[in-house]
Amino acid sequence: MRIVRASDQAFLVVFDDGISAAGTAAVRRFLASLGERPVPGQIDLHPAYGSVLVRFDAVAAEPDDVLGAIERLATTGPPAAAPRWITIPVRYGGDEGPDLEHVAQASGLSETDVIDLHAGAAYEVAFLGFSPGFPYLLGLPPVLATPRLATPRRRIPAGSVAIGGTQAGVYPIATAGGWNVIGRTDVKLFDPAAAEPATLRPGDRVRFVPVS
């Protein structure tokens, strides 16, 4: 673990420079600690796969005090809670999964094999980002890793299930995007009017279920 001064009001706490289950677990423990014991002047937190950007009020808190609190909390943390399991039904292929054929060709598999592998894996929500409620998912079978589209689409419908490189995800709202869309779900992953707007949380486990 290392701590980098990112600005006059932010520290970047890095647990892993890559993408790993251990890195995301460390991030979740650190976030839980910050939730229970915020550092001096804490404003907000920006988690990623293996790091957390901690922003603080530089007028209300001394940087050295913030750094000391971060150092203490980053090396301890509450035990991980039992994960929630979320099932997401998906209609694969056709108009709702226009890139399924491309993923199949890139992997050397049939479209049926791609669906079976994608739906047969267990995923973990590493963090939410890009757009409100967008889950970055660990657990994509390596054979399904497919480069992003050379030209992003201007609009991808809400609920689109997609692959971008070694990552899997679901677009909660209609937005531009460059991932390979292989299906769509009717599950609403973001509702700004809800008490908890994002359906998924970091640490949740996700399974996709093919439906017609």
Rosetta blueprint (number, residue, H / E / L):
1 M L
2 R E
3 I E
4 V E
5 R E
6 A E
7 S E
8 D L
9 Q L
10 A E
11 F E
12 L E
13 V E
14 V E
15 F L
16 D L
17 D L
18 G L
19 I L
20 S L
21 A H
22 A H
23 G H
24 T H
25 A H
26 A H
27 V H
28 R H
29 R H
30 F H
31 L H
32 A H
33 S H
34 L H
35 G H
36 E H
37 R L
38 P L
39 V L
40 P L
41 G L
42 Q E
43 I E
44 D E
45 L E
46 H E
47 P E
48 A L
49 Y L
50 G L
51 S E
52 V E
53 L E
54 V E
55 R E
56 F E
57 D L
58 A L
59 V L
60 A L
61 A L
62 E L
63 P H
64 D H
65 D H
66 V H
67 L H
68 G H
69 A H
70 I H
71 E H
72 R H
73 L H
74 A H
75 T L
76 T L
77 G L
78 P L
79 P L
80 A L
81 A L
82 A L
83 P L
84 R L
85 W E
86 I E
87 T E
88 I E
89 P E
90 V E
91 R E
92 Y E
93 G L
94 G H
95 D H
96 E H
97 G L
98 P L
99 D L
100 L H
101 E H
102 H H
103 V H
104 A H
105 Q H
106 A H
107 S H
108 G L
109 L L
110 S L
111 E H
112 T H
113 D H
114 V H
115 I H
116 D H
117 L H
118 H H
119 A H
120 G H
121 A L
122 A L
123 Y E
124 E E
125 V E
126 A E
127 F E
128 L E
129 G L
130 F L
131 S L
132 P L
133 G L
134 F L
135 P E
136 Y E
137 L E
138 L E
139 G L
140 L L
141 P L
142 P H
143 V H
144 L H
145 A L
146 T E
147 P L
148 R L
149 L L
150 A L
151 T L
152 P L
153 R E
154 R E
155 R E
156 I E
157 P L
158 A L
159 G L
160 S E
161 V E
162 A E
163 I E
164 G E
165 G E
166 T L
167 Q E
168 A E
169 G E
170 V E
171 Y L
172 P L
173 I L
174 A L
175 T E
176 A E
177 G E
178 G L
179 W L
180 N E
181 V E
182 I E
183 G E
184 R E
185 T L
186 D L
187 V L
188 K L
189 L L
190 F E
191 D L
192 P L
193 A L
194 A L
195 A L
196 E L
197 P L
198 A E
199 T L
200 L L
201 R L
202 P L
203 G L
204 D L
205 R E
206 V E
207 R E
208 F E
209 V E
210 P E
211 V L
212 S L
